[in-house]
Every structure is written in structure tokens, then in C-alpha cells.
Amino acid sequence: MKLRFILIAVCFLFSLPGQADEGMWMLGNLNKQTCRTMKELGLQMPVSKLYNTKRPSLKDAVVSFGGFCSGVVVSGDGLVFTNHHCGFSSIQQHSSVEHDYLKDGFVAHSLSEELPNPELYVRFLLRQEDVTRRVLGAVRPDMDEAERTSAVDSVMLAIGEEVSRKDSTLTGIVDVYYGGNDFWLSVYRDYNDVRLVFAPPSSVGKFGWDTDNWEWPRHTGDFSVFRIYADKHNRPADYSPDNVPYRPEYVAPISLDGYREGSFCMTLGYPGSTERYLSSFGIEEMMNTTNRAQIDIRGVKQAIWKREMDSRDSIRIKYASKYDESSNYWKNSIGVNRTIKKLHVLDKKRALETELRRWIQQTPKEREHLLHLFSNLELNYKSRREAYRARAYFAESFLNGPELIQLALSILNFDFEGEEKAVVANLKAIVEKYANLDLGIDKKVFAALLKEYRSQVDSAYLPELYQTIATEYGGNERTYVDSLYARSELTTPRGLKRFLEQDTTYQIYNDPAIGLGIDLITKLFEMNMEVQQASGEIERNERLFNAAVRRMYASRNFYPDANSTMRLSFGTVCGYAPSDGVEYDYHTTTTGILEKVRAHAGDVDFEVQPELVSLLSSGDFGRYADEKGEMSVCFISNNDITGGNSGSAMFNAKGELLGLAFDGNWEAMSSDILYEPKMQRTIGVDVRYMLFMIEKYGKAGNLIRELKRGN
């Protein structure tokens, strides 16, 4: 028994936060232990220069890019480096068959040539503040979960609004940490005029495409360059020809010295979300609902899109961004489910829970409140299983499926009474969504997803339209879809225009697509009501579980799950051994690009323009070569990242830019749930390769001259 206890404890400790390279740390809450660990690993710059609210610091060079990625400011005139896939949508919007910037790349040789992107913004973090006591002051012991949530949300919103009332250029957001046990305010300033400056061709920025996605070794030059603009007083301003380049508080210096195995490396950006403290019941549900639905439904949808994209350039350009986003999460879900099994993640979680049960039993104060914690979790996850699974398939099949339905739902949710700026922006978004809709493709997708959804769920979760298909269309999904699209005015520019202009003669609710949207919302409401009670109990018990783990190991250094706030992760540049007899080096070179081009001849994922092949084959890399005269393309570190970190700056020990994080590795796809130090790696694109492409391929020496060099 004693030996078994020790084995469980050891297993648990290796899965807990606090290992040298694990953690997504809050800059506004760095403790002495974390700072000491960074110094021991090799950090040379003062910790006070990472985050400082009174003087410029490294955090002031890092931005949230568009709310979905990260980026870094690299020049005194507001140049921002981010990933190519982060800028992909903007590049696509500016592309056409005549000006195919996706295929050929784009470069602005002067400020006047830079392309505006009204939908983009960058967000700078100014400060963070612990407001836990104030938020939880609104919670009473007798509240149920719904009442608690309402009270907490009200205080969080009020605290955020106070920031904007004091300064209209600021945004205050209170975020949840540690499963709802802690709350912090982040204060931001947004800049809304962001222009495209440089994009490499997709043969660089997307080299390897789906084949190489989430894989190492990698040879993808995943970067693009934008510029922030402000008014003449350097304040945020909407797009205007009169705006001027933004003058940043802090500029990240560029390192041309590279790295070696074991070099200190830190990543600074905005990771989206992790579930490191989720119970085994929650992990199992995630595998069988959200992940499984994305795998099944998106697989069907993407196969149709891909066939059409490969057949016509116009469709390739229209659907490139949509396909890229969908495919990324589709492959991620496949990898997560696979790795959870391969790395025995559930077994490790259950070992933790066994130890936690024992601790609760042996601690009178804990036993009094948490005796039924695990039985409640198990019961409530089981209670919502079928409805929750059906809802996941429903969301993928309909809410994230046919674009006509997405358009109808956008119209149903539209608020013409909102702030004028928001109304105009939302109307523009709807117009752009319609512009990229091909009705023939969308009908194929809709018919295919109708069949797939019906095959995956119990008949109790079929919306009313299935009865209509059976009785009025002889059970033929395609006939129903053809009829729906033929009868809906939303499929015509005229119908959409009548909605946008609020034509009083257009009875929008009589449109069959809108009617279907209402039916689908009604069915979704029924599903939500079916899982509501169990979901409330799960939220409460997962919060209690999170807090109990932290109390049990009170001496350990815990970091909160990612939640789209700025985080620091750190570690070293290092390779890894994914399986017996296989060892991966810590970086790749242009030699690997040429090898893949030859090995995958005829594969569009690895096609590279002849002039690029010639450029890379020349071996003339100048100041961007390493000490061997080679050109590094990508490198890996054991920094801890997740989605949202795309475009994050990867710095050396002096705070100089080494490259941009853009991906994780296939062998550690379960990293959002459990960090595996021997397997998990962050893939970054080398800044020297980026600069080489800007200068030698883009002929944009003007951009190189803007950059600040490191010491």
C-alpha cells in the first residue's frame, strides 16, 4: 500500500505545474519562485524590464493581434511581426485572380502602398490588477450556481466599464482565473488602423500546408508584416489617410546571433485557453463531444471545399481563409484525441483524483464540504452526456456549417439599435461573408451535413426540418436544400441589400432561410435547457476541484489556465525523441525545404516557385546565415504555449527577438490538458529567415532599415 501511494504521488507530481519549463505565467503576478527559475535557466535581462507599469518594458512591444493571435512591435514606426496564418484572412481579402497575394506574396515599398484592414486591431496591455476580493464580495453562501454567475458577471462588467469611463481610449476586461476562484482586471489600449506591409508567398508562409501542420521537422516561413497607424498625436484612431505610423513605447530588438541547443528562450503572447485543471470526467467528455464532432463534421465539409478549391483559382482564393481556420482545429482535434490515449492522460488524471480523494477523506475540514465532490462530478457529466454530445454535433453541422444558415443567424442576431460604429462594422462583416459564399458549394455542404448529423445523433435531437424533408421531399436532402436556396432571397444580392437598407417592404421573417434559422435556434434552446442543471453543477464542482488541488499542494507554484490574457512561458531551445530510435534536432535549415520539394514533386502542399528554389539553392544568405553558413528556417523550444500564441515573440536571454511561435508538435497535442516536458515543443520561425525573405525575395530593404538590432 505504501509503495502504491508513493507511485501515485510521483505520477501526480510530474503532471503538476511547477516544472522548470512548464507554465503560462501572468506578467502582473510573477512571484519570486518563477523569477528565480528564469534566472537559473539563463535570463539575463532584469525581470523589471519584462513588465513595468511606470516605465517602458518588454510587454509594451507585444500585442494581441485581432483578438485571435499575437504579434510583436519591431520598429519605431509601428511595424508588427505576426504569423502568416494570422494575417491570412487579410491577405485573402486583398487578393484576386489578377492580384493573387496568397500565391505570389505582397510587399509595400512605401507607406502609400500599405493596405488597410478595417476589421483588424491590435491591443496593448497597460496593467493588470487583482480584483478577486471585490468580485467575490458579491457572492453569498446561499446562492445557487446561476445566482453566483449572475452576481459575479455583474461586478466584472462594472469594474471593466469604470476603466472606459475614466479614459475612452482604454478597455477594461475582468477575466476568470483558476476555474472561477480568482479574478484579475486587465487594462488595454486598442489601435484600429492596421495595414498590411509584407506577406511572403504561400509557398513560404504555408509551406507544407495540411501535410506538415502540427508536425516537426518543419520548414514553414509562417510570418507576415503589418503596421500600426495612429492620429498625429499618437492616439488610437479609425482608418484615415491622415493617420501616421504609430510610435511605440517599446521596440523589440532583433537578434541575428541565433541560438544553440540549451539556449534560454521565452515566449510572450496571448494564449487562448487550456484545461490543465479539468477533471478526468471533463477530459473524457471533451474527447467524445467537441473533439469528435469537429473531426466528423469538419472532415465532411472540408473534403467538399478542397475539391472545389483545387479545381478553380477563384474558389481557392475565396475559401482559403475559411478552409485554413477550419482545417487547423480539425487536425488539432484528431491529434488531441490521439495523444490523450497514447500518453495515458486519463490514467494520470485519475491517479491525481485518487490522491485527492484520499486527502479529502483524511482532512476533516475538507471532508465536511467535499465528501461528494467526485460522485457529483460523475453523476452530472453522465446526466448530460447524450444531449451535450448532440449539441456539439448540432453546432458543427448547422451553426458552423452551411454559410447560408450562418448568414441567416447573423441577421436574426443583428442589432440595428447598437452603437453606430459597431452597426457599420457588423454590416460590413455580413457583406464580406456573403461575398465569399458560393451557393453551389454551400448546397453540397448543407446536403452532406444533413446526412452526417442524422447518422450521429438520436432521433430526439433532430430539428423539425428533418420531418419536412421526409414528408415533403421524399427524404431527399439535396432536393430540400435546392428548394430552400431557390426560395430564399438571402441568396441574391437584392435580398441582402433589402435587409441591409432596412427595406420595410421586405418581410425578413417570411424568408425560408430565416424561418429555418428560428427553428434551429429553438432546437438549440431545447438542448441547452436539457443540460442546464447538470452544467451548473459541473461548473461549481470543477471550481471546487480546482481549488482543492491547489490547497492540497499549497507549497507548489501554480499558474492559471490560459484565458486569452498576456502570458509568459520560458525554457530552452532543445530537440526531443518522439519514439524509440527517433531523435529530432532543435532546428531545420533551407536544405530541408529543397529536400521536401524534390521528395513531394507534384504535391501542391510543397510547390515552390522556381525563383524561390533558385534563391534558396544559391546558398548566399549573407548576414542571416549561421556560423556554418547555413540558413535556419525553424527551431523548437520547450516553451509552454497553446492556440492564440500564434505570432508570439520568442526572445533570447537579453530580450532580443529570435523568431515567432506558430505551432505545437503532433506528439504532444494533449498539451492543453496536460504538459509533457519530454514531448511538448513550441515551433518557431527563425527571424533571420524572415528578414532574408523580406530583403532578398521582397526587395524591401526599407523595412530592414527600420528594425532595431540587438546588442
C-alpha positions in Angstrom: 0.0 0.0 0.0 2.8 2.4 0.9 4.6 1.7 -2.4 1.4 2.3 -4.3 0.9 5.6 -2.6 4.4 6.8 -3.5 4.0 5.8 -7.1 0.7 7.7 -7.4 2.2 10.7 -5.7 5.2 10.7 -8.1 3.0 10.3 -11.1 0.9 13.2 -9.9 3.8 15.5 -9.2 5.2 15.0 -12.7 1.8 16.2 -14.1 1.5 19.2 -11.8 2.5 22.8 -12.6 5.9 24.0 -11.4 8.4 22.0 -13.6 11.2 24.2 -14.9 9.8 24.8 -18.3 6.0 24.5 -17.7 3.6 27.3 -17.2 1.9 30.2 -18.8 2.7 32.9 -16.2 0.9 36.2 -15.6 3.3 39.1 -16.0 1.4 41.1 -13.5 1.7 38.3 -10.9 5.2 36.9 -11.3 6.3 35.5 -7.9 9.9 35.2 -6.6 10.0 31.5 -7.3 9.2 31.9 -11.0 11.7 34.8 -11.4 14.4 32.7 -9.7 13.7 29.8 -12.0 14.1 32.1 -15.1 17.4 33.4 -13.8 18.6 29.8 -13.1 17.7 28.9 -16.7 19.7 31.8 -18.1 17.6 35.0 -18.2 20.0 37.9 -18.4 17.7 41.0 -18.6 16.2 42.4 -15.3 12.8 40.9 -14.5 11.6 44.5 -14.0 12.1 45.1 -17.7 9.6 42.3 -18.6 6.6 44.0 -17.0 6.5 47.5 -15.7 3.5 49.9 -15.4 5.6 53.0 -14.8 8.4 52.6 -17.4 8.5 51.1 -20.9 9.1 47.3 -20.7 9.1 44.3 -23.0 5.3 43.8 -22.5 4.8 47.1 -24.4 6.2 45.6 -27.6 3.8 42.6 -27.5 0.2 42.8 -28.9 -2.9 40.8 -29.1 -3.4 40.7 -32.9 -7.0 40.9 -33.9 -8.1 39.2 -30.8 -7.1 35.7 -32.1 -3.3 35.8 -32.4 -0.3 37.6 -31.0 2.3 39.9 -32.5 5.4 42.0 -31.7 6.4 45.6 -32.5 9.8 45.7 -34.1 10.3 49.3 -35.3 9.9 52.9 -34.1 7.3 53.3 -36.9 4.9 50.6 -35.6 5.9 47.6 -37.7 4.4 44.4 -36.3 5.6 40.9 -37.0 3.0 38.1 -36.7 2.3 34.8 -38.4 1.3 34.4 -42.0 -1.7 32.3 -40.9 -2.7 35.2 -38.5 -2.7 37.6 -41.4 -4.1 35.1 -43.8 -7.6 36.4 -43.8 -6.5 40.0 -44.5 -4.1 38.8 -47.3 -7.0 36.8 -48.8 -9.4 39.8 -48.7 -7.0 41.8 -50.7 -6.4 39.0 -53.2 -8.0 38.4 -56.6 -7.2 36.3 -59.6 -5.4 39.3 -61.1 -3.6 40.1 -57.8 -3.1 36.8 -56.1 -1.2 37.9 -53.0 -1.9 34.5 -51.4 0.1 32.7 -54.1 2.6 35.4 -55.0 3.0 37.4 -51.8 2.7 41.1 -51.2 5.2 43.9 -50.5 4.6 47.6 -49.9 7.7 49.6 -50.8 6.3 52.8 -49.4 3.7 53.9 -46.8 1.3 54.8 -49.5 1.3 51.2 -50.8 0.3 49.6 -47.4 -3.2 48.1 -47.5 -5.8 49.0 -44.8 -7.7 46.3 -42.9 -10.7 47.8 -41.1 -11.6 44.6 -39.4 -8.2 44.3 -37.7 -7.0 45.8 -34.5 -4.0 45.4 -32.1 -4.3 45.5 -28.3 -1.6 46.7 -25.9 -1.7 45.6 -22.3 -1.1 48.6 -19.9 -1.6 46.9 -16.5 -3.1 44.1 -14.5 -4.8 44.2 -11.1 -6.2 41.6 -8.7 -9.9 42.3 -8.1 -10.8 38.9 -6.6 -11.9 40.3 -3.3 -14.2 42.8 -4.9 -15.8 40.3 -7.3 -16.3 37.6 -4.7 -17.7 40.2 -2.3 -21.0 40.0 -4.3 -21.3 36.2 -3.7 -23.4 34.9 -0.8 -23.1 31.4 0.6 -26.8 30.7 -0.1 -26.6 31.4 -3.8 -27.0 28.6 -6.3 -24.7 28.5 -9.3 -26.9 30.6 -11.6 -27.2 33.3 -9.0 -23.5 33.2 -8.3 -22.7 33.5 -12.0 -25.1 36.5 -12.4 -23.6 38.3 -9.4 -20.0 37.7 -10.5 -20.7 38.7 -14.1 -22.3 42.0 -13.0 -19.4 43.1 -10.9 -16.9 42.0 -13.5 -18.7 44.1 -16.1 -19.0 47.1 -13.8 -15.2 47.1 -13.0 -14.4 47.0 -16.7 -16.8 49.8 -17.5 -15.1 52.0 -14.9 -11.9 52.0 -16.9 -13.6 53.2 -20.1 -15.5 55.9 -18.2 -12.2 57.4 -16.9 -10.5 57.2 -20.3 -12.4 56.4 -23.5 -9.2 55.2 -25.2 -8.9 52.3 -22.7 -10.7 49.0 -22.4 -11.0 47.2 -19.1 -11.7 43.5 -19.0 -12.0 41.3 -15.9 -11.1 37.7 -16.6 -11.6 34.5 -14.6 -8.7 32.5 -13.3 -8.3 29.1 -11.6 -11.8 27.9 -12.6 -13.6 30.9 -11.1 -11.7 31.2 -7.9 -9.7 34.3 -8.8 -10.3 37.4 -10.9 -8.0 40.0 -12.5 -8.6 43.2 -14.3 -6.5 43.8 -17.5 -6.4 47.4 -18.9 -5.8 47.7 -22.6 -5.4 50.3 -25.3 -6.6 49.3 -28.9 -5.4 50.6 -32.2 -7.8 50.1 -35.1 -5.8 51.2 -38.1 -3.6 48.2 -39.0 -2.2 47.9 -42.6 -0.6 45.0 -44.5 3.0 45.7 -45.3 4.5 42.4 -46.4 3.4 38.8 -46.9 5.6 36.0 -48.3 4.0 33.8 -50.9 2.1 30.8 -49.5 4.8 28.5 -50.8 6.8 30.1 -47.9 4.2 31.1 -45.4 2.2 27.9 -45.7 4.9 25.6 -47.0 3.7 22.0 -46.2 0.1 23.1 -45.7 -2.1 20.4 -44.1 0.6 17.7 -44.5 3.1 19.4 -42.2 0.6 21.2 -39.9 1.4 20.4 -36.3 4.4 18.4 -37.4 8.2 18.5 -36.8 10.6 18.8 -38.6 9.0 22.0 -40.1 10.2 24.3 -42.8 7.4 26.9 -42.9 8.1 30.6 -43.1 5.0 31.4 -41.1 5.2 35.2 -40.9 3.7 38.4 -42.2 4.3 42.1 -41.5 1.7 44.8 -40.6 2.0 48.4 -39.5 0.0 50.2 -36.7 -1.3 53.7 -37.5 -2.5 56.4 -35.1 -3.6 60.0 -35.3 -1.0 62.8 -35.3 -1.0 62.8 -31.5 -0.2 59.0 -31.5 -3.7 58.2 -30.1 -5.9 55.4 -31.4 -7.9 56.3 -34.5 -10.1 54.6 -37.1 -8.6 54.3 -40.5 -7.9 57.6 -42.2 -5.5 58.7 -44.9 -4.3 61.3 -42.5 -3.1 58.8 -39.9 0.6 58.3 -39.4 2.7 55.4 -38.2 2.3 54.6 -34.5 5.3 55.5 -32.3 5.6 52.6 -29.8 6.5 52.8 -26.1 9.0 49.9 -26.6 10.5 48.3 -29.6 11.7 44.6 -29.6 15.3 44.4 -30.7 16.2 41.8 -33.3 18.9 39.2 -32.7 21.0 37.9 -35.6 23.1 35.7 -33.3 20.6 32.8 -33.3 20.6 30.1 -30.7 22.1 26.8 -29.7 20.7 23.7 -28.0 20.2 24.7 -24.4 19.8 28.4 -25.1 17.4 30.3 -22.9 14.2 31.1 -24.7 11.0 32.8 -23.6 7.7 33.3 -25.4 5.4 36.3 -24.8 1.9 36.4 -26.2 -1.8 35.8 -25.7 -2.6 32.0 -25.4 -6.3 31.2 -25.8 -7.4 28.5 -23.4 -6.2 25.5 -21.6 -7.9 22.9 -19.3 -4.9 21.8 -17.2 -7.1 21.5 -14.1 -10.1 19.8 -15.7 -11.2 16.6 -14.1 -10.9 13.2 -15.9 -14.7 13.3 -16.4 -14.4 16.6 -18.3 -11.5 15.3 -20.4 -13.4 12.2 -21.4 -16.4 14.4 -22.3 -14.2 16.7 -24.4 -12.9 13.8 -26.4 -16.3 12.3 -27.2 -18.2 15.5 -27.8 -16.5 18.7 -29.1 -13.4 17.0 -30.5 -15.3 14.1 -32.1 -17.9 16.4 -33.6 -15.2 18.6 -35.1 -13.4 15.6 -36.6 -16.5 14.1 -38.1 -18.4 17.2 -39.4 -15.5 19.3 -40.5 -14.0 16.3 -42.3 -17.1 16.1 -44.5 -17.3 19.9 -45.1 -13.6 20.3 -45.8 -13.5 17.5 -48.3 -16.1 19.3 -50.4 -14.3 22.6 -50.1 -11.0 21.1 -51.0 -12.2 19.5 -54.2 -13.7 22.8 -55.4 -10.7 24.9 -54.3 -8.4 22.6 -56.3 -10.5 22.9 -59.4 -10.8 26.8 -59.6 -8.4 29.6 -58.6 -11.4 31.9 -57.8 -12.7 29.4 -55.3 -9.3 28.8 -53.9 -8.9 32.5 -53.1 -12.5 32.8 -51.7 -12.3 29.8 -49.5 -8.6 29.8 -48.5 -9.1 31.6 -45.1 -12.2 29.6 -44.2 -10.6 26.3 -45.0 -7.4 27.2 -43.2 -9.2 28.0 -40.0 -11.5 25.0 -40.1 -8.7 22.6 -41.0 -6.4 23.8 -38.3 -8.9 22.9 -35.5 -10.0 19.7 -37.3 -6.4 18.4 -37.3 -5.9 19.6 -33.7 -8.9 17.6 -32.5 -7.6 14.5 -34.2 -4.2 15.0 -32.6 -5.6 15.8 -29.1 -7.8 12.6 -29.0 -4.9 10.5 -30.3 -2.4 11.9 -27.8 -4.7 11.6 -24.8 -4.7 7.9 -25.4 -1.1 7.5 -26.4 0.3 9.4 -23.4 -2.3 7.9 -20.9 -3.6 11.3 -19.9 -6.8 10.0 -18.4 -4.8 7.5 -16.3 -2.6 10.3 -14.9 -5.6 12.4 -14.1 -7.3 9.6 -12.4 -4.2 9.0 -10.3 -4.4 12.6 -9.2 -8.1 12.2 -8.3 -7.3 9.1 -6.3 -4.8 11.0 -4.2 -7.2 14.0 -3.9 -10.0 11.7 -2.7 -7.6 10.3 0.0 -6.6 13.8 1.1 -10.2 14.9 1.4 -11.0 11.8 3.5 -8.1 12.4 5.8 -8.7 16.1 6.2 -11.8 16.8 8.4 -12.3 20.4 7.1 -12.2 19.2 3.5 -14.3 16.1 4.1 -17.1 18.3 5.5 -17.5 20.2 2.3 -16.1 17.9 -0.5 -17.1 14.4 0.6 -19.4 14.0 -2.5 -17.3 16.0 -5.0 -16.4 13.2 -7.3 -19.7 11.4 -7.2 -21.4 14.7 -8.1 -19.0 15.2 -11.0 -19.5 11.7 -12.3 -23.3 11.9 -11.9 -23.7 15.3 -13.7 -21.4 14.5 -16.6 -23.3 11.3 -17.1 -26.6 13.1 -16.9 -25.9 15.5 -19.7 -23.9 13.1 -21.9 -26.3 12.4 -24.8 -27.7 15.9 -25.0 -24.3 17.5 -24.8 -22.9 15.3 -27.5 -25.8 16.0 -29.8 -25.4 19.8 -29.1 -21.7 19.5 -30.2 -22.7 17.9 -33.5 -25.6 20.4 -33.9 -23.2 23.3 -33.5 -20.8 22.0 -36.1 -23.5 20.8 -38.5 -25.7 23.9 -38.5 -24.3 26.9 -36.6 -20.8 26.3 -38.1 -21.9 24.5 -41.2 -23.8 25.9 -44.2 -22.9 29.5 -44.7 -26.5 30.4 -45.7 -27.6 29.3 -42.2 -24.7 31.3 -40.6 -25.9 34.3 -42.6 -29.5 33.9 -41.5 -28.4 33.6 -37.9 -26.3 36.7 -38.2 -29.3 38.6 -39.5 -31.5 37.2 -36.6 -28.9 38.4 -34.1 -28.3 41.8 -35.7 -28.9 44.9 -33.6 -29.6 48.0 -35.6 -30.0 49.9 -32.4 -26.4 49.5 -31.3 -23.6 52.0 -31.4 -23.2 53.3 -34.9 -19.6 52.2 -35.3 -20.5 48.7 -34.2 -23.5 48.6 -36.5 -21.4 49.7 -39.6 -18.7 47.1 -38.7 -21.2 44.3 -38.3 -23.0 45.1 -41.5 -19.7 45.1 -43.4 -18.9 41.7 -41.9 -22.1 40.3 -43.2 -21.5 41.8 -46.7 -18.0 40.2 -46.7 -19.4 36.9 -45.6 -21.9 36.9 -48.4 -19.2 38.0 -51.0 -17.2 34.8 -50.3 -20.2 32.5 -50.5 -20.5 30.2 -53.5 -24.1 28.9 -53.5 -23.3 25.7 -55.4 -20.6 24.6 -52.9 -22.7 25.6 -50.0 -25.6 23.5 -51.1 -23.3 20.5 -51.4 -22.1 21.1 -47.9 -25.6 21.5 -46.5 -26.9 18.3 -48.0 -23.9 16.3 -46.8 -24.0 17.7 -43.3 -27.8 16.9 -43.0 -26.9 13.3 -43.7 -24.0 13.2 -41.3 -25.8 14.8 -38.4 -28.7 12.4 -38.7 -26.3 9.5 -38.7 -24.6 10.7 -35.5 -27.4 11.6 -33.1 -30.5 10.1 -31.6 -33.8 11.0 -33.4 -34.9 13.0 -30.3 -32.3 15.6 -31.3 -33.3 16.0 -34.9 -34.8 19.5 -35.7 -38.1 19.9 -37.4 -36.6 20.3 -40.8 -36.0 16.5 -40.9 -39.7 15.9 -40.7 -40.2 18.3 -43.6 -37.6 16.5 -45.7 -39.3 13.2 -45.0 -42.9 14.3 -45.8 -42.4 17.0 -48.4 -39.2 16.0 -50.2 -39.4 12.2 -50.1 -36.4 12.0 -47.7 -34.1 13.6 -50.3 -31.8 16.1 -48.5 -30.5 17.6 -51.8 -33.9 18.3 -53.1 -34.8 20.1 -49.9 -31.6 22.1 -50.0 -32.1 23.1 -53.6 -35.7 24.3 -52.9 -34.6 26.2 -49.8 -31.9 28.1 -51.7 -34.2 28.8 -54.6 -36.9 30.3 -52.3 -34.7 32.4 -50.1 -34.0 36.0 -51.1 -30.8 35.9 -48.9 -29.2 34.0 -51.8 -29.5 37.1 -54.0 -27.6 40.4 -53.7 -31.0 42.1 -53.9 -32.4 40.3 -50.9 -29.3 41.0 -48.8 -29.4 44.7 -49.8 -33.0 45.0 -48.8 -32.1 43.7 -45.3 -29.0 46.0 -45.0 -31.1 49.0 -46.0 -33.9 48.0 -43.7 -36.5 47.9 -46.6 -39.9 48.0 -44.8 -41.5 46.1 -47.8 -39.2 43.1 -47.2 -40.7 40.8 -44.6 -37.5 39.2 -43.5 -39.2 36.7 -41.2 -41.0 35.2 -44.1 -37.8 34.2 -45.8 -37.4 30.4 -45.5 -33.7 30.7 -44.6 -34.7 33.0 -41.7 -37.5 30.6 -40.7 -35.1 27.7 -40.7 -32.7 29.8 -38.5 -35.5 30.4 -36.0 -36.3 26.6 -35.9 -32.7 25.8 -35.3 -32.4 28.4 -32.5 -35.4 26.8 -30.9 -33.9 23.4 -31.1 -30.6 24.7 -29.6 -32.6 26.3 -26.8 -34.2 22.9 -26.0 -30.8 21.2 -25.9 -29.4 24.0 -23.7 -32.3 23.6 -21.3 -31.8 19.9 -21.1 -28.2 20.3 -20.0 -28.6 23.4 -17.9 -29.0 22.0 -14.4 -26.2 19.4 -14.9 -23.9 22.1 -16.4 -24.4 24.4 -13.5 -23.4 21.6 -11.1 -20.4 20.7 -13.2 -19.2 24.3 -13.3 -19.5 24.5 -9.5 -17.8 21.2 -8.8 -15.0 21.8 -11.3 -14.3 25.1 -9.5 -14.2 23.3 -6.1 -11.9 20.6 -7.7 -9.5 23.3 -8.9 -9.3 25.0 -5.6 -8.9 21.7 -3.7 -5.9 20.7 -5.8 -4.2 24.0 -5.0 -4.9 23.6 -1.3 -3.6 20.1 -1.2 -0.3 21.2 -2.7 -0.3 24.7 -1.2 3.5 25.0 -1.4 3.7 24.5 -5.1 3.9 27.3 -7.7 0.6 27.1 -9.6 -0.1 29.1 -12.8 -3.7 29.7 -14.0 -5.1 28.2 -17.2 -4.7 30.3 -20.3 -7.6 32.6 -21.0 -6.5 35.0 -23.8 -4.6 37.3 -21.5 -0.9 38.0 -21.8 1.3 35.2 -20.6 5.0 34.5 -20.4 6.4 31.0 -20.9 10.1 30.1 -20.7 12.5 27.3 -21.2 15.3 26.3 -23.5 15.9 25.6 -27.2 16.0 21.8 -27.4 15.3 18.8 -29.5 13.3 15.7 -28.4 12.9 11.9 -29.0 9.3 11.2 -30.0 9.7 7.4 -30.2 12.3 4.6 -29.8 15.2 5.2 -32.1 14.0 8.6 -33.4 15.7 11.9 -32.3 14.8 15.3 -33.6 17.3 18.2 -33.8 16.4 21.6 -32.4 16.3 23.4 -35.8 15.8 23.0 -39.5 17.5 24.7 -42.5 16.7 25.6 -46.1 18.3 22.3 -47.1 15.2 20.6 -45.8 12.9 22.8 -48.0 14.7 21.7 -51.1 14.6 18.1 -50.0 10.9 18.2 -49.4 10.3 20.0 -52.8 12.1 17.1 -54.5 10.5 14.3 -52.4 7.0 15.7 -52.8 7.2 16.6 -56.5 3.6 17.2 -57.9 2.2 17.7 -54.4 0.6 21.2 -54.2 1.4 21.4 -50.4 5.1 21.5 -51.3 5.2 23.5 -54.5 7.7 26.4 -54.5 8.2 29.0 -57.3 11.3 28.4 -59.4 12.8 31.7 -58.4 12.5 30.8 -54.7 14.1 27.5 -55.3 16.9 29.3 -57.1 17.3 31.8 -54.3 17.5 29.1 -51.6 19.8 26.9 -53.7 22.3 29.7 -54.1 23.5 29.4 -50.5 24.1 33.2 -50.5 22.5 34.0 -47.1 24.8 36.9 -46.2 24.4 38.2 -42.6 21.4 35.9 -42.0 23.5 32.7 -42.2 24.6 30.9 -39.1 28.2 30.1 -38.2 28.2 27.2 -40.6 27.0 29.4 -43.5 23.5 27.7 -43.4 20.1 29.3 -43.2 18.0 28.2 -40.2 14.3 28.2 -41.0 12.5 26.9 -37.9 13.5 25.9 -34.3 11.9 24.3 -31.3 11.9 25.0 -27.6 10.1 23.5 -24.6 8.2 26.8 -24.0 4.6 26.2 -22.9 2.1 27.6 -25.5 -1.4 27.0 -27.0 -3.7 28.4 -29.6 -3.7 32.2 -29.5 0.1 32.1 -29.1 0.4 32.1 -32.8 2.6 35.1 -33.7 4.0 35.3 -30.2 7.5 36.8 -29.8 10.2 34.3 -28.9 13.0 36.1 -27.1 16.6 35.2 -26.0 18.0 35.8 -22.6 18.6 39.5 -23.3 15.0 40.1 -24.5 16.0 40.1 -28.2 13.7 38.6 -30.8 14.7 35.1 -32.1 11.5 34.4 -34.0 7.8 33.9 -33.9 5.9 30.9 -32.3 3.5 29.4 -34.8 2.7 25.8 -33.9 3.0 22.9 -31.5 4.1 19.3 -32.2 1.9 16.3 -33.1 3.3 14.1 -30.3 2.0 16.5 -27.6 -1.4 17.5 -28.9 -2.9 16.9 -25.5 -0.9 19.8 -24.0 -4.0 21.9 -23.4 -4.9 19.3 -20.8 -1.5 18.0 -19.5 2.0 19.4 -20.1 4.5 16.7 -21.1 8.0 18.1 -20.6 9.8 15.4 -22.6 7.4 15.7 -25.6 5.9 19.2 -25.7 7.7 21.6 -28.1 6.9 25.1 -29.5 7.7 25.5 -33.2 9.0 28.9 -34.1 10.1 30.5 -37.4 13.6 32.0 -37.2 13.7 35.8 -37.5 16.8 35.6 -39.7 14.8 33.6 -42.3 12.0 36.2 -42.1 14.5 39.0 -42.7 16.1 37.1 -45.6 12.8 36.7 -47.3 11.9 40.4 -46.8 15.2 41.7 -48.1 16.1 39.1 -50.8 12.8 38.0 -52.1 10.7 41.0 -51.3 13.4 43.5 -52.2 12.2 45.5 -49.2 15.4 46.9 -47.7 13.4 49.9 -46.5 11.7 47.6 -43.9 15.0 46.1 -42.8 16.4 49.6 -42.1 13.5 50.3 -39.8 14.4 47.4 -37.4 16.3 47.8 -34.2 19.3 45.5 -33.8 20.2 43.8 -30.5 23.5 44.3 -28.8 
